[in-house]
Amino acid sequence: NNLKLNCSLYALVTRKMISFKVFVVCLLYSASSVLSQSAYVTVDKGEGSIIFDQGEKADSGEFVCVTLDWWPKNKCNYGVCPWTNSSILEVNLESKRLRKLVKSLGNVIIRIGGTQADTIVYEDETSVPCTGFAPTDKPSSFFTGGCLTRKRWEAISKFADETGSKIIFGINARFGREKTFLLPWDASNARNFLSYIHMRNLTNSLIGFEFGNEISSYPAMTSQVAAEGFHQVRNLIDEVFASKQRISDRRLPLYGPDAIIFSGLPNRIKATIDKSSSVLDGITWHSYPLGPGYNNPKLNTDIMNPSFLDRFFEQARTIGDFVSKYSHLKLIMGESGGAFNSGHNETNNRFLDAFWYLHAMGGLSKRKHSMFCRQTLVGGNYELVDKTTHLPNPSYYAAMLFKRVMGRAVLDGTLQNFDDKPEISSIAKLARLYAHCNLKDARLGVLILNFGSMHLDVEFKGRSPDELSPRDEYFIRSPEGLHGKSVLLNNKPILFDRDGMVHLEPKRVTLTSPVSPLPPQSYAFIHFSKDSRISKSLCGFRASANLNFFPDVELE
């Protein structure tokens, strides 16, 4: 009773002061008796933490990447078949909704690849058979065949041109050696395809290539065989696109080895990188840190456990440390959908999926990655856009906001307990923060993930409220909870404009005021104006800043 009385009196006083914070305190008092905790977050430049120093590369434009896969409609795992009308060969590229969603992402990179990239044949004028996948109807997870026709490539090229997206294309690395990698790669089909699309000017949106998909998993794919293939395809690209590269004064990038890596960095992959580094422009690797999409009872809890997700970054650090000896090589997450084998329905296409996704993008940004390709745009259960309705799934908005707010100059952010009470859970179990600068417009972007079940206050320690404005706030939650499909932006439904484009309107804060509390199990992007004093100091790299995190109330 005393607890309720104190809460009510406090609320009465603060209502007069028009304070929302104390309302949250009352909620915490009545909803939970769990102790809450305060913590400091320090954000500064950090030694070597800047991904790109300045110029055109110093933005988030190329970091957010999505994939389109080749899987046919009868690709199934665990009795679930989530690929109907979503293969790059079958997805409706004329869909107005899909086009608007891709365009709303703003010049997004689309990686076309996947397992069947190494069975696909490209239609040409020779007698090479160009047939569909087999089996054609029976549910399966293993297929042969597949055909990319010239007409379909024309549709893909048109789609990319008209939506402003860019394409990285995975070339079949098994042509001519379908039975064994001990045979040399036959480049004839790829040469005919690339020559045709170049001659027909169907390469405006093509910005790079991969060679094979996870082929290092095959025992016969030694580092020497893999390296020979990369040198061979590099020569082919230079040969076919000589005039294009001469005009742009840069070679079309080649990325690899596209390896699926579960732990550490195998010696065979290290040797492949060493032997191929001169012809590669970036190192791609694949990871599904959540494990399988089904028969995985911990999937939901692991997604909402940031400490579990942090293990993923140890692996990323190992790979990054090795690649860093080659200064010209970018480091790229070439494919990740969280949970492998197509993800899980009602998990990877629901609101909670955004937590691992944003945490992964923020964490890999800090670990020198320059791109993160989300599996998939459409297809499987981890799709950003629903394959049937072509409406956004919740993580679509996460991708859109990360691309909009988080620049490519990455700041160091660390969490530190405010007090040392052993009975109180560490703040590290409750929240994550990432802070980036966009050097083009000198704006500071902050991403805050509240994994916890309590409201979370954010205070910028050492800075007065007038230093924090003007700013834009994007607070994202689902009114249906973690497994909801609907999303609210600043407690309002997300709108589409009259042209069908996604309209993410922030709360614009121009007056002196603190940042609003984060609701439980929600996330927020805070985008400070270039005219704010915090952007001028941090993104000019003339000072450091501290952030103070604490849930709403600390009980004695």
C-alpha positions in Angstrom: 0.0 0.0 0.0 2.8 2.4 0.9 4.4 1.7 -2.5 1.2 2.6 -4.3 0.7 5.8 -2.3 4.2 7.0 -3.0 3.9 6.3 -6.6 0.6 8.2 -6.8 1.9 11.3 -5.0 5.0 11.4 -7.2 2.8 11.1 -10.3 0.6 14.0 -9.0 3.6 16.3 -8.6 5.2 15.4 -11.9 1.9 15.7 -13.8 2.0 19.3 -12.9 5.5 19.5 -14.3 4.3 17.7 -17.5 6.8 14.9 -17.0 6.3 11.6 -18.7 9.2 9.9 -17.0 7.5 9.5 -13.7 4.5 7.9 -15.3 6.9 5.2 -16.3 8.2 4.9 -12.8 4.7 4.2 -11.6 4.4 1.6 -14.3 7.5 -0.1 -13.1 6.4 0.0 -9.4 3.1 -1.6 -10.2 4.3 -4.1 -12.9 7.5 -5.3 -11.4 9.5 -5.5 -8.2 12.7 -6.2 -10.0 15.6 -3.8 -9.1 16.7 -1.5 -11.9 20.1 -0.2 -12.6 22.1 2.7 -13.9 25.1 2.6 -16.2 27.4 4.9 -18.1 28.0 4.6 -21.8 31.2 6.3 -23.1 31.3 7.2 -26.7 34.4 8.7 -28.4 36.4 8.5 -31.5 38.4 5.5 -30.5 41.8 4.6 -31.9 41.3 3.1 -35.4 37.6 3.0 -35.1 36.8 5.0 -38.3 35.9 2.8 -41.2 36.4 5.4 -43.9 38.2 8.7 -43.2 36.2 11.0 -45.5 34.9 11.6 -49.0 32.3 9.7 -50.9 32.8 6.5 -49.0 32.0 8.1 -45.6 28.3 7.3 -45.7 26.0 4.4 -45.0 25.0 4.0 -48.6 26.8 0.7 -49.3 26.6 -0.9 -45.9 23.0 -2.1 -46.0 22.7 -4.9 -48.6 19.9 -7.4 -49.3 19.9 -10.6 -51.1 17.8 -12.4 -53.7 18.3 -16.2 -53.9 17.7 -18.8 -56.5 15.7 -21.4 -54.5 12.7 -22.7 -56.3 9.2 -22.9 -54.8 9.7 -26.6 -53.7 12.7 -25.8 -51.6 11.7 -27.2 -48.2 13.2 -27.8 -44.7 11.6 -29.3 -41.7 8.4 -29.8 -43.8 8.2 -26.0 -44.4 8.4 -24.6 -47.9 8.7 -20.8 -47.8 10.0 -20.0 -51.2 6.9 -19.7 -53.4 7.2 -16.9 -56.0 10.3 -15.5 -54.4 13.3 -16.9 -56.4 15.1 -14.3 -58.5 13.7 -16.3 -61.4 10.1 -16.1 -60.2 9.6 -13.0 -58.0 7.3 -10.5 -59.7 9.7 -7.7 -60.6 6.8 -5.6 -62.0 5.1 -5.5 -58.6 4.5 -1.8 -57.8 4.6 -2.4 -54.0 7.9 -4.3 -54.3 9.4 -1.6 -56.5 8.3 1.2 -54.1 9.8 -0.7 -51.1 13.1 -1.2 -52.8 13.2 2.4 -54.0 12.4 3.5 -50.4 15.6 1.8 -49.2 17.5 4.2 -51.4 20.1 2.8 -53.8 20.3 -0.4 -51.9 22.7 -3.1 -53.0 21.1 -6.4 -54.0 23.4 -9.5 -53.9 22.1 -12.2 -56.3 23.5 -15.5 -55.2 23.0 -18.5 -53.0 23.6 -22.3 -53.2 22.0 -22.7 -56.6 24.2 -20.0 -58.1 26.6 -22.9 -58.8 24.1 -24.9 -60.8 22.6 -22.1 -62.8 23.3 -22.1 -66.6 23.1 -18.8 -68.5 21.2 -18.9 -71.8 23.4 -18.3 -74.8 23.6 -19.1 -78.5 25.5 -22.4 -78.0 24.0 -25.9 -77.5 24.5 -25.8 -73.7 21.2 -27.0 -72.2 19.4 -24.3 -70.2 16.7 -26.2 -68.2 14.8 -25.7 -65.0 15.6 -27.0 -61.6 15.2 -30.7 -60.8 13.3 -32.0 -59.0 10.5 -29.8 -60.4 7.7 -30.5 -57.9 8.8 -32.8 -55.1 9.8 -31.0 -51.9 13.6 -31.0 -51.6 16.6 -29.2 -50.2 18.9 -30.3 -53.0 18.5 -29.3 -56.7 20.4 -29.5 -59.9 20.0 -27.3 -63.0 18.3 -23.9 -63.3 18.4 -21.5 -66.2 18.8 -17.7 -66.3 17.4 -16.6 -69.6 18.5 -13.4 -71.4 14.9 -12.1 -71.1 15.0 -12.6 -67.3 18.3 -10.7 -67.0 16.8 -7.9 -69.0 13.9 -7.8 -66.4 16.4 -7.8 -63.5 18.5 -5.0 -65.0 15.4 -2.9 -65.7 14.2 -3.5 -62.1 17.5 -2.3 -60.7 17.7 0.7 -63.0 14.2 1.8 -62.2 14.4 1.3 -58.4 17.9 2.8 -58.1 19.3 -0.4 -56.7 22.7 -1.9 -57.4 23.6 -5.5 -58.1 26.4 -7.8 -57.0 26.1 -11.0 -59.1 27.4 -14.4 -58.1 29.0 -16.3 -61.1 28.6 -20.1 -61.3 31.9 -21.6 -60.2 31.0 -25.2 -61.0 30.3 -25.0 -64.7 32.2 -27.7 -66.5 33.1 -29.4 -63.2 29.8 -30.3 -61.8 31.0 -33.7 -60.6 34.4 -32.7 -59.2 36.4 -29.6 -58.5 39.5 -31.4 -59.6 38.6 -30.4 -63.1 39.4 -26.8 -64.3 36.6 -24.2 -64.4 35.0 -23.8 -67.8 34.5 -20.0 -68.3 32.7 -20.3 -71.7 29.1 -20.0 -70.4 30.0 -17.1 -68.1 31.9 -15.3 -70.9 29.0 -15.6 -73.3 26.6 -14.2 -70.7 28.8 -11.3 -69.6 29.7 -10.4 -73.2 26.0 -10.4 -74.1 24.8 -8.2 -71.2 27.8 -5.8 -71.8 27.1 -5.5 -75.5 23.4 -4.9 -74.8 24.2 -2.2 -72.2 22.5 -4.2 -69.4 25.1 -3.6 -66.8 24.3 0.0 -65.6 23.4 -1.3 -62.1 26.0 -4.0 -62.0 28.7 -3.0 -59.4 30.5 -6.2 -58.6 30.8 -10.0 -58.8 31.2 -13.0 -56.6 32.6 -16.4 -57.7 30.8 -19.4 -56.3 28.8 -19.7 -53.1 30.3 -21.4 -50.1 32.4 -23.6 -52.4 35.1 -23.9 -49.8 32.8 -26.4 -48.0 33.7 -29.0 -50.7 36.7 -31.2 -49.7 38.1 -31.0 -53.2 38.1 -27.2 -53.2 41.7 -26.7 -52.0 43.1 -23.2 -51.5 45.1 -23.6 -54.7 42.0 -24.6 -56.8 40.0 -21.8 -55.3 42.7 -19.2 -56.0 43.1 -20.4 -59.6 39.4 -19.8 -60.1 39.5 -16.3 -58.6 42.4 -15.4 -60.9 40.6 -16.9 -63.9 37.4 -15.0 -63.3 39.3 -11.7 -62.6 40.9 -12.0 -66.0 37.5 -12.7 -67.6 35.9 -9.6 -66.0 38.8 -7.5 -67.1 38.6 -8.9 -70.6 34.9 -8.4 -71.1 34.5 -5.1 -69.3 37.8 -3.5 -70.5 36.2 -0.5 -72.0 33.8 0.1 -69.0 36.7 -0.1 -66.6 38.8 2.2 -68.7 36.1 4.9 -68.7 35.5 4.6 -64.9 39.2 4.3 -64.2 38.5 1.4 -61.8 38.0 -2.3 -62.1 34.7 -3.9 -61.3 35.1 -5.4 -57.9 35.4 -9.2 -57.3 34.4 -10.5 -53.9 35.1 -13.9 -52.3 35.6 -16.5 -51.0 31.9 -16.4 -49.8 32.7 -19.0 -47.2 30.3 -20.2 -44.5 32.3 -20.0 -41.3 31.1 -21.5 -38.0 34.0 -20.8 -35.8 37.5 -19.3 -36.0 39.0 -18.9 -39.5 40.0 -22.3 -41.1 43.6 -22.5 -42.5 42.2 -23.4 -45.9 40.3 -20.1 -46.0 43.3 -18.2 -44.8 45.4 -19.7 -47.6 42.7 -19.0 -50.2 42.7 -15.3 -49.2 46.5 -15.1 -49.3 46.7 -16.6 -52.7 43.8 -14.5 -54.1 44.3 -11.2 -52.4 45.8 -9.5 -55.5 42.6 -10.1 -57.6 40.0 -9.7 -54.9 38.5 -6.4 -53.7 36.7 -7.7 -50.7 36.5 -10.7 -48.4 33.0 -12.1 -48.0 31.9 -14.6 -45.4 28.5 -16.1 -44.3 27.2 -16.7 -40.9 23.9 -17.7 -39.2 24.6 -17.0 -35.6 21.1 -18.2 -34.3 21.5 -21.7 -35.6 18.7 -23.6 -37.4 15.3 -22.1 -38.0 13.5 -25.1 -36.6 14.2 -27.7 -34.0 15.8 -24.9 -32.1 14.0 -24.3 -28.7 16.3 -21.5 -27.8 15.8 -19.4 -30.9 13.5 -16.8 -29.4 15.4 -16.4 -26.2 18.8 -16.2 -28.0 17.5 -13.4 -30.2 16.7 -11.4 -27.1 19.9 -12.2 -25.3 22.6 -9.7 -26.4 25.3 -11.6 -24.5 24.6 -14.6 -26.7 24.7 -12.5 -29.8 28.0 -11.0 -28.7 29.7 -14.3 -29.4 29.2 -13.7 -33.0 31.5 -10.7 -32.8 34.5 -12.8 -31.6 34.4 -14.7 -34.8 34.1 -11.4 -36.8 37.1 -10.1 -34.9 39.2 -13.1 -35.8 38.4 -12.8 -39.5 38.9 -9.0 -39.4 42.3 -9.3 -37.7 43.5 -11.6 -40.5 42.1 -9.6 -43.4 43.5 -6.3 -42.0 46.9 -7.1 -43.3 45.6 -6.4 -46.8 44.6 -2.7 -46.7 42.8 -2.7 -50.0 40.4 -5.5 -49.1 36.9 -4.7 -47.7 35.4 -7.0 -45.2 31.8 -8.0 -46.0 29.1 -10.1 -44.4 28.0 -11.6 -47.6 24.9 -13.5 -46.3 23.1 -13.7 -43.0 19.5 -14.3 -42.2 20.0 -15.1 -38.5 18.7 -18.6 -38.6 19.7 -21.0 -41.4 17.6 -23.3 -43.5 15.2 -20.4 -44.4 14.7 -19.1 -40.9 11.6 -19.6 -38.8 8.0 -18.4 -39.6 6.6 -16.1 -36.9 10.1 -15.4 -35.6 12.4 -14.2 -38.4 9.5 -12.3 -40.0 8.3 -10.7 -36.7 9.3 -7.8 -34.6 11.9 -9.5 -32.4 14.0 -10.4 -35.5 15.1 -6.7 -35.7 17.1 -7.1 -32.4 19.7 -9.6 -33.7 19.7 -7.9 -37.1 20.4 -4.4 -35.7 22.9 -5.7 -33.1 24.7 -7.6 -35.8 24.9 -4.6 -38.2 26.1 -2.3 -35.4 28.6 -4.8 -34.1 30.1 -5.7 -37.5 30.4 -2.0 -38.3 32.6 -1.6 -35.3 34.7 -4.6 -36.5 35.6 -3.1 -39.8 32.9 -4.5 -42.0 31.9 -2.3 -44.9 28.7 -4.2 -45.9 26.1 -6.5 -44.5 23.9 -8.5 -46.9 20.6 -9.5 -45.3 19.2 -12.9 -46.4 16.7 -12.0 -48.0 14.8 -9.2 -49.6 12.1 -11.7 -50.6 12.1 -15.4 -49.9 12.3 -17.8 -47.0 10.9 -16.9 -43.5 13.7 -14.3 -43.0 12.5 -12.0 -45.8 12.2 -8.3 -45.3 9.3 -8.1 -47.7 6.4 -10.5 -47.5 6.4 -12.7 -50.6 2.6 -12.9 -50.8 1.5 -9.3 -50.0 4.7 -7.4 -50.9 4.3 -5.5 -47.7 7.1 -4.8 -45.2 8.0 -7.2 -42.5 9.2 -5.5 -39.3 12.9 -5.8 -40.0 12.5 -3.9 -43.2 12.1 -0.7 -41.2 15.2 -1.6 -39.2 17.2 -1.8 -42.4 15.7 1.5 -43.7 16.5 3.4 -40.5 20.0 2.0 -40.1 20.7 3.1 -43.7 19.3 6.5 -43.1 20.8 7.4 -39.7 24.0 5.4 -39.2 26.9 6.9 -41.1 30.1 5.0 -41.9 32.4 6.7 -39.4 32.0 4.4 -36.4 32.6 5.6 -32.8 33.6 3.5 -29.9 30.8 2.9 -27.3 31.3 1.1 -24.0 28.9 0.2 -21.3 29.9 0.5 -17.6 27.9 -0.2 -14.5 26.9 2.9 -12.5 27.1 1.0 -9.3 28.5 -2.4 -8.2 25.6 -4.0 -6.5 26.0 -7.8 -7.1 22.2 -8.4 -6.7 21.5 -6.2 -9.7 21.8 -7.6 -13.2 24.5 -5.9 -15.4 23.3 -3.3 -17.8 25.1 -5.3 -20.4 22.3 -7.8 -20.3 19.7 -5.1 -21.0 20.8 -2.8 -23.7 23.2 -2.1 -26.5 24.3 1.2 -28.1 26.0 2.1 -31.4 27.1 5.6 -32.4 28.2 6.6 -35.9 29.0 9.8 -37.7 28.1 10.6 -41.3 31.0 12.7 -42.5 29.1 14.0 -45.5 26.7 16.0 -43.4 28.5 15.8 -40.0 25.5 14.3 -38.2 25.7 12.0 -35.2 23.5 8.9 -35.3 22.8 6.8 -32.3 21.1 3.4 -32.2 19.8 2.1 -28.8 18.5 -1.4 -28.4 16.5 -2.1 -25.2 16.3 -5.9 -24.9 15.0 -5.6 -21.3 11.5 -5.7 -19.9 11.7 -2.2 -18.3 11.7 1.3 -19.7 15.1 2.7 -20.2 16.1 6.4 -19.8 18.9 7.8 -21.8 20.9 10.7 -20.4 23.9 12.2 -22.2 26.3 12.7 -19.3 28.3 15.9 -19.3 26.0 17.6 -21.8 23.2 20.0 -21.2 19.9 19.4 -23.0 20.5 22.4 -25.2 23.5 20.5 -26.8 21.2 17.7 -28.0 18.9 19.7 -30.3 17.9 19.9 -33.0 17.5 16.2 -33.4 15.2 13.6 -35.0 13.9 10.7 -32.9 12.7 7.3 -34.2 11.3 5.1 -31.5 10.2 1.7 -32.7 8.0 -0.9 -31.0 5.3 -3.4 -31.8 1.9 -3.0 -30.0 1.5 -6.8 -30.4 4.7 -7.6 -28.5 7.9 -9.3 -29.8 6.0 -11.7 -32.1 3.9 -8.9 -33.6 3.9 -8.0 -37.3 2.7 -4.4 -36.9 5.2 -1.7 -36.0 4.7 1.7 -34.4 7.0 4.7 -35.0 6.8 7.1 -32.1 3.6 5.4 -31.1 1.9 6.0 -34.5 1.4 3.6 -37.4 3.9 3.8 -40.2 2.5 5.5 -43.2 3.0 5.3 -47.0 2.8 8.5 -49.1 0.5 8.9 -52.1 3.2 7.4 -54.3 3.4 4.2 -52.2 6.8 5.1 -50.7 7.4 4.3 -47.0 7.2 7.5 -45.0 9.2 7.4 -41.7 8.5 10.7 -40.2 10.6 11.3 -37.0 9.7 13.3 -34.0 11.6 16.5 -34.5 12.9 18.0 -31.4 13.9 21.6 -31.7 13.5 22.8 -28.1 15.7 22.0 -25.1 14.5 18.7 -23.8 16.0 15.3 -22.7 15.7 12.2 -24.9 12.5 10.3 -24.3 12.6 7.0 -22.4 12.7 3.8 -24.5 9.7 1.4 -23.9 10.5 -2.2 -22.9 11.8 -4.4 -25.8 12.0 -1.6 -28.3 14.7 0.2 -30.2 15.4 3.8 -31.1 17.5 5.8 -33.6 18.4 9.3 -32.6 19.7 11.5 -35.4 21.3 14.7 -34.3 21.3 17.7 -36.6 24.6 18.9 -38.0 23.7 22.2 -36.2 23.5 20.5 -32.8 26.5 21.0 -30.5 26.9 17.3 -29.9 27.2 16.6 -33.7 29.7 19.5 -34.1 31.9 18.2 -31.3 31.7 14.4 -31.9 31.5 14.3 -35.7 34.2 16.9 -36.0 36.2 14.6 -33.7 37.2 17.4 -31.5 35.9 15.9 -28.3 34.3 12.8 -26.7 31.0 12.4 -25.0 29.5 10.2 -22.3 26.1 8.7 -22.3 24.4 7.7 -19.1 22.0 4.8 -19.3 19.6 4.0 -16.5 16.2 2.4 -16.2 13.6 4.7 -14.7 13.9 4.1 -11.0 16.3 2.7 -8.6 14.8 1.3 -5.4 16.6 1.4 -2.1 
